Amino acid sequence: MSTATLTSKGQITIPIAVRNELQLDTGDRVEFVQIAPGRFELIANTSDVTELKGLFGTPKKTISIKAMNQAIAKRGASAK
């Protein structure tokens, strides 16, 4: 079991064994997800955005860039 100490600035150093297991490197981000009251899970947020491709399956209908831009402009105009 690995442990870390909290500094006065609220920082911790993730032990090397944990960093190696999670394949964390300098500049990588981690998420703290609450799994129960008083319990959190540390999750490495190192995935590349391209790994999301195909996550939602094939679109039911295609939309042109022009239609997207029109929808964005319409929504932006209504927000004012």
Sequence and secondary structure as in RCSB ss.txt:
>XXXX:A:sequence
MSTATLTSKGQITIPIAVRNELQLDTGDRVEFVQIAPGRFELIANTSDVTELKGLFGTPKKTISIKAMNQAIAKR
GASAK
>XXXX:A:secstr
       TTS     HHHHHHHT  TT EEEEEEEETTEEEEEEE   GGGGTTTT S SS   HHHHHHHHHHH
HHHT 
